[in-house]
Amino acid sequence: MRLIESILADAASITRMRRDIHAHPELCFEEQRTSDVIAKALADWGIPVHRGLGRTGVVGIVKNGSSKRAIGLRADIDALPMTEMNRFEHASRHAGKMHACGHDGHTAMLLAAAKHLSKHRNFDGTVYLVFQPAEEGGGGAREMMKDGLFEQFPMEAIFGAHNWPGMAVGQFALREGPVFASSNEFKITIKGKGAHGAMPHNGIDPVPAACQMVQAFQTIISRNKRPIDTGVISVTMIHTGEATNVIPESCVMEGTVRTFTTEVLDLIERRMKTIAESTAAAFECSCEFQFARNYPPTINHKAETEFARTLLADVVGAENVHDFEPTMGAEDFSYFLQGKPGCYFLIGNGDGAHRQGGHGMGPCMLHNPSYDFNDDLIPLGATVWVRLAEKWLAPR
């Protein structure tokens, strides 16, 4: 593992910055303090800063030489709406808000790289440091693009990374093609006719219709889509009724759909709508079907993935660069990859042994109240960002 000495020398100060951000988590589009911390650090290092894209986004611009070539490096900055169970010194000071996905660490790695790049401009072109808000459900990448990210900062490609618990520190994983799924939500309101629970013939019960729908939706996965295509339908909420002796007037079902392709998503949405409306009609109920497409699938581009794979192997050795098994989780870096070529890869966060005394009893997994980012990743992640930028913008 070949880490950059100046980054190692700054690791303690960047770690303090990371822990400060962790202690002051902010939810999507509320990241004002976090953006202030990022912008001040960049300005202190002599890096021009642009603010306001995606409301609370920050873009740092590091230029050198005469080339018009440019590359984008992205870190997400928002926290999750959940209560932290850790009790160490840098635990969240805001109830119901927590950096449980490591965005504080992603920010720290890119800041560490920014500091080095500002002092050692061993490249010809421009590095755009993209600190993106609202990854956790707000579509911050999409909003930055709507505000002109790629028009104002015309980069050739963009790269992003996410820490991955369970994978050893010093290891990376990536692959071309789909790596994260699309994220979509549905809400189905079934309306019947309320009645006394002892006299069901006087009403129209929406609950049996809902039960039939839950079962029938899974036939879309097993009988409508091709077996080699990937798709998930999960009904995660059913809300109905107020008393044990009353047949409810209505029933609301909600859940998520995940796919790797738009074609499979189109199929699932169409079949779900047909099943929901037809089943409701068969039970003499009415049905309101709502389907929201949130994040598209994250699809890595071939050339940029191979570029990243070679670069990572140079830093940690080819034996520590693995193929990433795609996950049905979602990631809004997908929007960036629709607008520009690029690659999204994983960096190992270890098994949780790095956590200090006072951590929660739960596992150190993403979106877990006992999670904490592994600060040992900061020098490694920053080294990768610097070397990636230098290699992409090497003088020709």
C-alpha positions as a Markdown table, in Angstrom:
| # | Residue | x | y | z |
|---|---|---|---|---|
| 1 | Met | 0.0 | 0.0 | 0.0 |
| 2 | Arg | 1.6 | 3.2 | -1.2 |
| 3 | Leu | 0.2 | 6.2 | 0.8 |
| 4 | Ile | 1.1 | 9.8 | 0.2 |
| 5 | Glu | 3.3 | 11.1 | 3.0 |
| 6 | Ser | 1.8 | 14.6 | 3.2 |
| 7 | Ile | -1.7 | 13.1 | 3.5 |
| 8 | Leu | -0.4 | 10.8 | 6.3 |
| 9 | Ala | 1.0 | 13.9 | 8.0 |
| 10 | Asp | -2.3 | 15.6 | 7.9 |
| 11 | Ala | -4.4 | 12.6 | 8.9 |
| 12 | Ala | -4.9 | 13.7 | 12.5 |
| 13 | Ser | -6.2 | 17.1 | 11.6 |
| 14 | Ile | -8.6 | 15.7 | 9.0 |
| 15 | Thr | -9.8 | 13.1 | 11.4 |
| 16 | Arg | -10.7 | 15.9 | 13.9 |
| 17 | Met | -12.6 | 17.5 | 11.1 |
| 18 | Arg | -14.4 | 14.3 | 10.3 |
| 19 | Arg | -15.4 | 13.8 | 13.9 |
| 20 | Asp | -16.6 | 17.3 | 14.2 |
| 21 | Ile | -18.9 | 16.8 | 11.2 |
| 22 | His | -20.0 | 13.5 | 12.7 |
| 23 | Ala | -21.0 | 15.2 | 15.9 |
| 24 | His | -23.1 | 17.8 | 14.0 |
| 25 | Pro | -25.1 | 15.8 | 11.5 |
| 26 | Glu | -27.5 | 17.5 | 9.1 |
| 27 | Leu | -30.2 | 16.0 | 7.0 |
| 28 | Cys | -30.7 | 16.4 | 3.3 |
| 29 | Phe | -30.7 | 20.0 | 2.0 |
| 30 | Glu | -30.1 | 21.2 | 5.6 |
| 31 | Glu | -26.3 | 20.8 | 5.4 |
| 32 | Gln | -25.5 | 24.5 | 6.0 |
| 33 | Arg | -23.0 | 24.0 | 8.8 |
| 34 | Thr | -21.4 | 21.1 | 7.0 |
| 35 | Ser | -21.1 | 23.2 | 3.8 |
| 36 | Asp | -19.6 | 26.0 | 5.8 |
| 37 | Val | -16.9 | 23.7 | 7.3 |
| 38 | Ile | -16.1 | 22.4 | 3.8 |
| 39 | Ala | -16.0 | 25.8 | 2.1 |
| 40 | Lys | -13.8 | 27.3 | 4.8 |
| 41 | Ala | -11.3 | 24.5 | 4.7 |
| 42 | Leu | -11.1 | 24.7 | 0.9 |
| 43 | Ala | -10.7 | 28.5 | 1.0 |
| 44 | Asp | -8.0 | 28.3 | 3.7 |
| 45 | Trp | -6.1 | 26.0 | 1.3 |
| 46 | Gly | -6.4 | 28.5 | -1.5 |
| 47 | Ile | -9.0 | 26.6 | -3.5 |
| 48 | Pro | -11.7 | 28.6 | -5.2 |
| 49 | Val | -15.2 | 27.6 | -4.0 |
| 50 | His | -18.6 | 27.7 | -5.7 |
| 51 | Arg | -21.7 | 27.2 | -3.5 |
| 52 | Gly | -25.4 | 26.9 | -3.9 |
| 53 | Leu | -25.8 | 24.0 | -6.5 |
| 54 | Gly | -28.4 | 21.7 | -5.1 |
| 55 | Arg | -29.0 | 24.3 | -2.4 |
| 56 | Thr | -26.3 | 23.3 | 0.0 |
| 57 | Gly | -23.7 | 21.8 | -2.4 |
| 58 | Val | -20.1 | 22.9 | -2.6 |
| 59 | Val | -17.7 | 22.6 | -5.5 |
| 60 | Gly | -14.0 | 23.2 | -5.1 |
| 61 | Ile | -11.9 | 24.0 | -8.2 |
| 62 | Val | -8.2 | 23.1 | -8.4 |
| 63 | Lys | -6.4 | 24.0 | -11.6 |
| 64 | Asn | -2.9 | 23.6 | -12.9 |
| 65 | Gly | -1.3 | 24.0 | -16.3 |
| 66 | Ser | -2.9 | 24.9 | -19.6 |
| 67 | Ser | -5.0 | 21.8 | -20.4 |
| 68 | Lys | -8.8 | 22.2 | -20.7 |
| 69 | Arg | -9.3 | 18.6 | -19.5 |
| 70 | Ala | -11.1 | 18.1 | -16.2 |
| 71 | Ile | -12.2 | 15.4 | -13.8 |
| 72 | Gly | -14.8 | 15.3 | -11.0 |
| 73 | Leu | -14.4 | 13.7 | -7.6 |
| 74 | Arg | -17.6 | 13.4 | -5.5 |
| 75 | Ala | -18.3 | 13.0 | -1.8 |
| 76 | Asp | -21.8 | 13.1 | -0.2 |
| 77 | Ile | -22.3 | 15.2 | 2.9 |
| 78 | Asp | -25.7 | 14.5 | 4.5 |
| 79 | Ala | -26.7 | 12.4 | 7.5 |
| 80 | Leu | -29.7 | 10.1 | 8.2 |
| 81 | Pro | -32.8 | 10.8 | 10.3 |
| 82 | Met | -32.0 | 8.2 | 13.0 |
| 83 | Thr | -30.9 | 8.3 | 16.6 |
| 84 | Glu | -27.2 | 7.3 | 17.3 |
| 85 | Met | -26.6 | 4.7 | 20.0 |
| 86 | Asn | -22.9 | 5.4 | 20.3 |
| 87 | Arg | -21.7 | 7.4 | 23.4 |
| 88 | Phe | -18.1 | 8.3 | 22.4 |
| 89 | Glu | -17.0 | 11.9 | 22.4 |
| 90 | His | -17.8 | 12.6 | 18.7 |
| 91 | Ala | -21.3 | 11.0 | 18.8 |
| 92 | Ser | -24.2 | 13.0 | 17.4 |
| 93 | Arg | -25.2 | 16.0 | 19.4 |
| 94 | His | -28.6 | 16.2 | 17.6 |
| 95 | Ala | -31.3 | 13.7 | 18.6 |
| 96 | Gly | -32.8 | 11.9 | 15.6 |
| 97 | Lys | -29.8 | 12.7 | 13.3 |
| 98 | Met | -26.8 | 10.6 | 12.6 |
| 99 | His | -24.0 | 10.0 | 10.2 |
| 100 | Ala | -24.8 | 6.3 | 10.0 |
| 101 | Cys | -23.6 | 5.8 | 6.4 |
| 102 | Gly | -20.1 | 7.3 | 6.5 |
| 103 | His | -20.8 | 10.5 | 4.5 |
| 104 | Asp | -18.7 | 12.3 | 7.1 |
| 105 | Gly | -15.8 | 10.0 | 6.2 |
| 106 | His | -16.4 | 10.4 | 2.4 |
| 107 | Thr | -16.2 | 14.2 | 3.0 |
| 108 | Ala | -13.0 | 13.8 | 5.0 |
| 109 | Met | -11.3 | 11.7 | 2.4 |
| 110 | Leu | -12.0 | 14.2 | -0.4 |
| 111 | Leu | -11.0 | 17.1 | 1.9 |
| 112 | Ala | -7.7 | 15.4 | 2.6 |
| 113 | Ala | -7.1 | 14.9 | -1.1 |
| 114 | Ala | -8.1 | 18.6 | -1.8 |
| 115 | Lys | -5.4 | 19.8 | 0.7 |
| 116 | His | -2.7 | 17.8 | -1.0 |
| 117 | Leu | -3.8 | 18.8 | -4.5 |
| 118 | Ser | -3.8 | 22.4 | -3.5 |
| 119 | Lys | -0.1 | 22.2 | -2.5 |
| 120 | His | 1.2 | 19.6 | -5.0 |
| 121 | Arg | -0.4 | 20.2 | -8.4 |
| 122 | Asn | 1.1 | 17.3 | -10.2 |
| 123 | Phe | -1.4 | 17.3 | -13.1 |
| 124 | Asp | -2.4 | 19.3 | -16.1 |
| 125 | Gly | -6.0 | 20.4 | -16.1 |
| 126 | Thr | -8.8 | 20.9 | -13.5 |
| 127 | Val | -10.0 | 18.8 | -10.6 |
| 128 | Tyr | -13.6 | 19.6 | -9.5 |
| 129 | Leu | -14.2 | 18.6 | -5.9 |
| 130 | Val | -18.0 | 17.9 | -5.7 |
| 131 | Phe | -19.4 | 17.9 | -2.2 |
| 132 | Gln | -23.0 | 16.8 | -2.8 |
| 133 | Pro | -25.9 | 17.2 | -0.5 |
| 134 | Ala | -29.0 | 15.1 | 0.0 |
| 135 | Glu | -27.9 | 11.6 | -1.1 |
| 136 | Glu | -30.2 | 10.0 | 1.5 |
| 137 | Gly | -33.5 | 10.3 | -0.4 |
| 138 | Gly | -33.3 | 13.9 | -1.6 |
| 139 | Gly | -31.7 | 13.3 | -5.0 |
| 140 | Gly | -29.0 | 15.9 | -4.4 |
| 141 | Ala | -27.1 | 14.8 | -7.4 |
| 142 | Arg | -30.1 | 15.4 | -9.6 |
| 143 | Glu | -30.6 | 18.8 | -8.1 |
| 144 | Met | -26.9 | 19.8 | -8.6 |
| 145 | Met | -27.3 | 18.8 | -12.2 |
| 146 | Lys | -30.5 | 20.8 | -12.6 |
| 147 | Asp | -28.6 | 23.8 | -11.2 |
| 148 | Gly | -26.0 | 23.4 | -14.0 |
| 149 | Leu | -23.2 | 21.4 | -12.4 |
| 150 | Phe | -21.9 | 19.9 | -15.7 |
| 151 | Glu | -22.5 | 23.1 | -17.6 |
| 152 | Gln | -20.6 | 25.3 | -15.2 |
| 153 | Phe | -17.9 | 22.7 | -14.5 |
| 154 | Pro | -17.5 | 20.7 | -17.7 |
| 155 | Met | -15.7 | 17.6 | -16.6 |
| 156 | Glu | -14.9 | 14.6 | -18.8 |
| 157 | Ala | -15.8 | 12.0 | -16.2 |
| 158 | Ile | -16.8 | 11.8 | -12.5 |
| 159 | Phe | -15.9 | 9.2 | -9.9 |
| 160 | Gly | -17.3 | 8.4 | -6.5 |
| 161 | Ala | -16.7 | 6.0 | -3.6 |
| 162 | His | -18.5 | 4.5 | -0.7 |
| 163 | Asn | -17.2 | 2.8 | 2.4 |
| 164 | Trp | -18.2 | -0.8 | 2.8 |
| 165 | Pro | -18.4 | -2.5 | 6.2 |
| 166 | Gly | -17.2 | -6.1 | 6.3 |
| 167 | Met | -14.6 | -5.6 | 3.6 |
| 168 | Ala | -11.1 | -5.2 | 5.0 |
| 169 | Val | -9.3 | -1.9 | 5.2 |
| 170 | Gly | -7.0 | -1.7 | 2.2 |
| 171 | Gln | -9.4 | -3.5 | -0.1 |
| 172 | Phe | -11.6 | -2.1 | -2.9 |
| 173 | Ala | -14.4 | -3.5 | -5.0 |
| 174 | Leu | -15.9 | -2.4 | -8.3 |
| 175 | Arg | -17.3 | -3.7 | -11.6 |
| 176 | Glu | -18.7 | -2.3 | -14.8 |
| 177 | Gly | -22.4 | -2.2 | -15.5 |
| 178 | Pro | -25.2 | -2.1 | -12.9 |
| 179 | Val | -23.9 | -2.0 | -9.3 |
| 180 | Phe | -26.8 | -0.4 | -7.4 |
| 181 | Ala | -30.5 | -0.8 | -8.2 |
| 182 | Ser | -33.1 | 1.8 | -9.0 |
| 183 | Ser | -35.2 | 2.9 | -6.0 |
| 184 | Asn | -38.9 | 3.3 | -6.5 |
| 185 | Glu | -41.9 | 3.5 | -4.2 |
| 186 | Phe | -45.6 | 2.6 | -4.5 |
| 187 | Lys | -48.7 | 3.5 | -2.5 |
| 188 | Ile | -52.0 | 1.7 | -3.1 |
| 189 | Thr | -55.2 | 2.9 | -1.5 |
| 190 | Ile | -58.0 | 0.3 | -1.5 |
| 191 | Lys | -61.5 | 1.7 | -0.7 |
| 192 | Gly | -64.3 | -0.5 | 0.4 |
| 193 | Lys | -67.3 | 0.0 | 2.7 |
| 194 | Gly | -67.1 | -0.1 | 6.5 |
| 195 | Ala | -69.4 | -2.4 | 8.5 |
| 196 | His | -69.7 | -4.2 | 11.8 |
| 197 | Gly | -67.1 | -7.0 | 12.1 |
| 198 | Ala | -69.8 | -9.4 | 13.1 |
| 199 | Met | -71.9 | -8.6 | 10.0 |
| 200 | Pro | -69.4 | -8.5 | 7.1 |
| 201 | His | -72.1 | -9.0 | 4.5 |
| 202 | Asn | -73.2 | -5.4 | 5.1 |
| 203 | Gly | -69.8 | -4.0 | 4.0 |
| 204 | Ile | -67.1 | -4.4 | 1.4 |
| 205 | Asp | -63.9 | -5.5 | 3.1 |
| 206 | Pro | -60.7 | -4.0 | 1.6 |
| 207 | Val | -58.4 | -6.3 | 3.7 |
| 208 | Pro | -58.9 | -9.5 | 1.7 |
| 209 | Ala | -58.2 | -7.5 | -1.5 |
| 210 | Ala | -55.0 | -6.2 | -0.1 |
| 211 | Cys | -53.9 | -9.8 | 1.0 |
| 212 | Gln | -54.5 | -11.1 | -2.5 |
| 213 | Met | -52.5 | -8.2 | -4.0 |
| 214 | Val | -49.5 | -8.9 | -1.8 |
| 215 | Gln | -49.4 | -12.5 | -3.0 |
| 216 | Ala | -50.1 | -11.7 | -6.6 |
| 217 | Phe | -47.4 | -9.1 | -6.9 |
| 218 | Gln | -44.8 | -11.8 | -6.4 |
| 219 | Thr | -46.0 | -13.6 | -9.5 |
| 220 | Ile | -44.7 | -10.6 | -11.5 |
| 221 | Ile | -41.2 | -11.6 | -10.2 |
| 222 | Ser | -41.7 | -15.3 | -10.7 |
| 223 | Arg | -43.8 | -15.4 | -13.8 |
| 224 | Asn | -43.7 | -12.1 | -15.8 |
| 225 | Lys | -40.1 | -11.0 | -15.9 |
| 226 | Arg | -37.4 | -13.2 | -17.3 |
| 227 | Pro | -35.7 | -15.4 | -14.7 |
| 228 | Ile | -32.3 | -13.9 | -15.6 |
| 229 | Asp | -33.5 | -10.3 | -15.0 |
| 230 | Thr | -33.3 | -8.9 | -11.5 |
| 231 | Gly | -36.2 | -7.3 | -9.6 |
| 232 | Val | -37.6 | -7.0 | -6.1 |
| 233 | Ile | -41.1 | -6.1 | -5.0 |
| 234 | Ser | -41.4 | -5.6 | -1.2 |
| 235 | Val | -44.7 | -4.6 | 0.4 |
| 236 | Thr | -43.4 | -3.0 | 3.6 |
| 237 | Met | -46.4 | -1.3 | 5.1 |
| 238 | Ile | -50.1 | -2.1 | 5.4 |
| 239 | His | -52.3 | 0.3 | 7.4 |
| 240 | Thr | -55.9 | -0.4 | 8.0 |
| 241 | Gly | -58.5 | -0.5 | 10.8 |
| 242 | Glu | -59.1 | 1.1 | 14.2 |
| 243 | Ala | -61.0 | -1.5 | 16.1 |
| 244 | Thr | -61.2 | -5.3 | 16.3 |
| 245 | Asn | -65.0 | -5.3 | 15.6 |
| 246 | Val | -65.1 | -2.9 | 12.7 |
| 247 | Ile | -64.5 | -3.7 | 9.0 |
| 248 | Pro | -62.4 | -0.8 | 7.8 |
| 249 | Glu | -63.4 | 1.6 | 5.1 |
| 250 | Ser | -60.0 | 1.5 | 3.4 |
| 251 | Cys | -56.6 | -0.1 | 3.4 |
| 252 | Val | -53.3 | 1.5 | 2.4 |
| 253 | Met | -50.3 | -0.6 | 1.2 |
| 254 | Glu | -46.9 | 0.9 | 0.6 |
| 255 | Gly | -43.5 | -0.5 | -0.4 |
| 256 | Thr | -40.5 | -0.5 | -2.7 |
| 257 | Val | -39.5 | -1.8 | -6.1 |
| 258 | Arg | -35.9 | -2.3 | -7.1 |
| 259 | Thr | -34.5 | -3.2 | -10.6 |
| 260 | Phe | -31.3 | -2.8 | -12.6 |
| 261 | Thr | -33.0 | -1.8 | -15.8 |
| 262 | Thr | -35.7 | 0.6 | -16.9 |
| 263 | Glu | -37.3 | -2.2 | -19.0 |
| 264 | Val | -37.9 | -4.4 | -16.0 |
| 265 | Leu | -39.1 | -1.4 | -14.0 |
| 266 | Asp | -41.6 | -0.6 | -16.8 |
| 267 | Leu | -42.9 | -4.2 | -16.7 |
| 268 | Ile | -43.2 | -4.3 | -12.9 |
| 269 | Glu | -45.1 | -1.0 | -12.7 |
| 270 | Arg | -47.5 | -1.9 | -15.5 |
| 271 | Arg | -48.3 | -5.3 | -14.1 |
| 272 | Met | -48.6 | -4.0 | -10.5 |
| 273 | Lys | -51.1 | -1.4 | -11.7 |
| 274 | Thr | -53.1 | -4.0 | -13.6 |
| 275 | Ile | -53.1 | -6.5 | -10.7 |
| 276 | Ala | -54.0 | -3.8 | -8.1 |
| 277 | Glu | -56.9 | -2.4 | -10.1 |
| 278 | Ser | -58.3 | -5.7 | -11.3 |
| 279 | Thr | -58.0 | -7.3 | -7.8 |
| 280 | Ala | -59.8 | -4.4 | -6.2 |
| 281 | Ala | -62.6 | -4.6 | -8.8 |
| 282 | Ala | -62.9 | -8.3 | -8.2 |
| 283 | Phe | -63.6 | -7.6 | -4.6 |
| 284 | Glu | -66.0 | -4.7 | -5.5 |
| 285 | Cys | -63.5 | -2.2 | -4.1 |
| 286 | Ser | -62.0 | 0.9 | -5.8 |
| 287 | Cys | -58.3 | 1.4 | -6.0 |
| 288 | Glu | -55.9 | 4.3 | -6.3 |
| 289 | Phe | -52.5 | 3.3 | -7.6 |
| 290 | Gln | -49.5 | 5.6 | -7.1 |
| 291 | Phe | -45.9 | 4.7 | -8.3 |
| 292 | Ala | -42.9 | 7.1 | -7.8 |
| 293 | Arg | -39.6 | 6.5 | -9.6 |
| 294 | Asn | -36.9 | 7.8 | -7.3 |
| 295 | Tyr | -33.2 | 6.9 | -8.0 |
| 296 | Pro | -32.3 | 5.2 | -11.3 |
| 297 | Pro | -29.9 | 2.3 | -11.3 |
| 298 | Thr | -26.2 | 3.1 | -10.8 |
| 299 | Ile | -24.4 | 1.9 | -14.0 |
| 300 | Asn | -20.6 | 2.1 | -14.2 |
| 301 | His | -19.1 | 2.9 | -17.5 |
| 302 | Lys | -16.6 | 0.3 | -19.0 |
| 303 | Ala | -13.6 | 2.5 | -19.8 |
| 304 | Glu | -13.8 | 4.5 | -16.5 |
| 305 | Thr | -14.2 | 1.3 | -14.5 |
| 306 | Glu | -11.1 | -0.3 | -16.0 |
| 307 | Phe | -9.2 | 3.0 | -15.4 |
| 308 | Ala | -10.2 | 3.0 | -11.8 |
| 309 | Arg | -9.4 | -0.7 | -11.4 |
| 310 | Thr | -5.8 | -0.2 | -12.8 |
| 311 | Leu | -5.3 | 2.8 | -10.5 |
| 312 | Leu | -6.5 | 1.0 | -7.4 |
| 313 | Ala | -4.2 | -1.9 | -8.2 |
| 314 | Asp | -1.3 | 0.5 | -8.4 |
| 315 | Val | -2.1 | 1.8 | -4.9 |
| 316 | Val | -3.0 | -1.4 | -3.0 |
| 317 | Gly | -2.1 | -4.3 | -5.3 |
| 318 | Ala | -4.3 | -6.2 | -7.7 |
| 319 | Glu | -5.0 | -8.8 | -5.1 |
| 320 | Asn | -6.8 | -6.2 | -3.0 |
| 321 | Val | -9.1 | -5.1 | -5.8 |
| 322 | His | -12.2 | -7.3 | -6.0 |
| 323 | Asp | -15.2 | -7.7 | -8.2 |
| 324 | Phe | -18.2 | -6.0 | -6.5 |
| 325 | Glu | -21.3 | -8.1 | -6.2 |
| 326 | Pro | -24.2 | -5.8 | -7.2 |
| 327 | Thr | -26.7 | -4.9 | -4.5 |
| 328 | Met | -30.3 | -3.9 | -4.6 |
| 329 | Gly | -29.6 | -0.9 | -2.5 |
| 330 | Ala | -29.7 | 2.5 | -4.3 |
| 331 | Glu | -27.4 | 5.4 | -4.7 |
| 332 | Asp | -28.0 | 8.8 | -6.3 |
| 333 | Phe | -24.5 | 8.9 | -7.9 |
| 334 | Ser | -26.6 | 7.2 | -10.5 |
| 335 | Tyr | -27.8 | 10.6 | -11.8 |
| 336 | Phe | -24.2 | 11.7 | -12.3 |
| 337 | Leu | -23.5 | 8.6 | -14.3 |
| 338 | Gln | -26.4 | 9.4 | -16.6 |
| 339 | Gly | -24.9 | 12.7 | -17.4 |
| 340 | Lys | -21.2 | 11.8 | -17.5 |
| 341 | Pro | -19.0 | 8.7 | -17.9 |
| 342 | Gly | -17.6 | 7.5 | -14.6 |
| 343 | Cys | -17.3 | 4.8 | -12.0 |
| 344 | Tyr | -18.5 | 4.3 | -8.4 |
| 345 | Phe | -16.4 | 1.9 | -6.3 |
| 346 | Leu | -16.3 | 0.6 | -2.7 |
| 347 | Ile | -13.6 | 1.0 | -0.1 |
| 348 | Gly | -13.4 | -1.4 | 2.8 |
| 349 | Asn | -14.4 | -0.1 | 6.2 |
| 350 | Gly | -13.3 | -3.1 | 8.2 |
| 351 | Asp | -15.2 | -5.2 | 10.7 |
| 352 | Gly | -15.9 | -2.5 | 13.3 |
| 353 | Ala | -12.9 | -3.2 | 15.5 |
| 354 | His | -11.8 | 0.5 | 15.0 |
| 355 | Arg | -14.7 | 1.8 | 17.2 |
| 356 | Gln | -13.7 | 3.4 | 20.5 |
| 357 | Gly | -15.2 | 2.6 | 23.9 |
| 358 | Gly | -18.7 | 3.9 | 24.2 |
| 359 | His | -19.9 | 2.6 | 20.9 |
| 360 | Gly | -23.3 | 1.0 | 20.7 |
| 361 | Met | -23.9 | -2.7 | 21.0 |
| 362 | Gly | -25.0 | -3.1 | 17.4 |
| 363 | Pro | -22.9 | -4.0 | 14.5 |
| 364 | Cys | -20.8 | -1.5 | 12.6 |
| 365 | Met | -23.0 | -1.7 | 9.5 |
| 366 | Leu | -24.4 | 1.0 | 7.3 |
| 367 | His | -27.6 | 2.6 | 8.6 |
| 368 | Asn | -27.1 | 1.0 | 12.0 |
| 369 | Pro | -27.3 | 3.2 | 15.1 |
| 370 | Ser | -23.9 | 1.8 | 16.3 |
| 371 | Tyr | -22.0 | 2.6 | 13.1 |
| 372 | Asp | -19.0 | 4.8 | 12.9 |
| 373 | Phe | -16.6 | 5.5 | 10.0 |
| 374 | Asn | -13.1 | 4.0 | 10.2 |
| 375 | Asp | -10.7 | 6.9 | 10.2 |
| 376 | Asp | -7.9 | 4.7 | 9.0 |
| 377 | Leu | -9.5 | 5.0 | 5.6 |
| 378 | Ile | -8.9 | 8.7 | 5.3 |
| 379 | Pro | -5.2 | 8.6 | 4.1 |
| 380 | Leu | -6.0 | 5.7 | 1.8 |
| 381 | Gly | -9.1 | 7.2 | 0.3 |
| 382 | Ala | -7.4 | 10.6 | -0.1 |
| 383 | Thr | -4.3 | 8.9 | -1.8 |
| 384 | Val | -6.6 | 7.2 | -4.2 |
| 385 | Trp | -8.4 | 10.4 | -5.1 |
| 386 | Val | -5.1 | 12.2 | -5.7 |
| 387 | Arg | -3.5 | 9.5 | -7.8 |
| 388 | Leu | -6.7 | 9.1 | -9.8 |
| 389 | Ala | -6.8 | 12.8 | -10.6 |
| 390 | Glu | -3.1 | 12.9 | -11.4 |
| 391 | Lys | -3.3 | 9.9 | -13.7 |
| 392 | Trp | -6.4 | 11.1 | -15.5 |
| 393 | Leu | -4.9 | 14.6 | -16.0 |
| 394 | Ala | -1.3 | 13.4 | -16.6 |
| 395 | Pro | 0.5 | 15.7 | -19.1 |
| 396 | Arg | 0.2 | 14.4 | -22.7 |
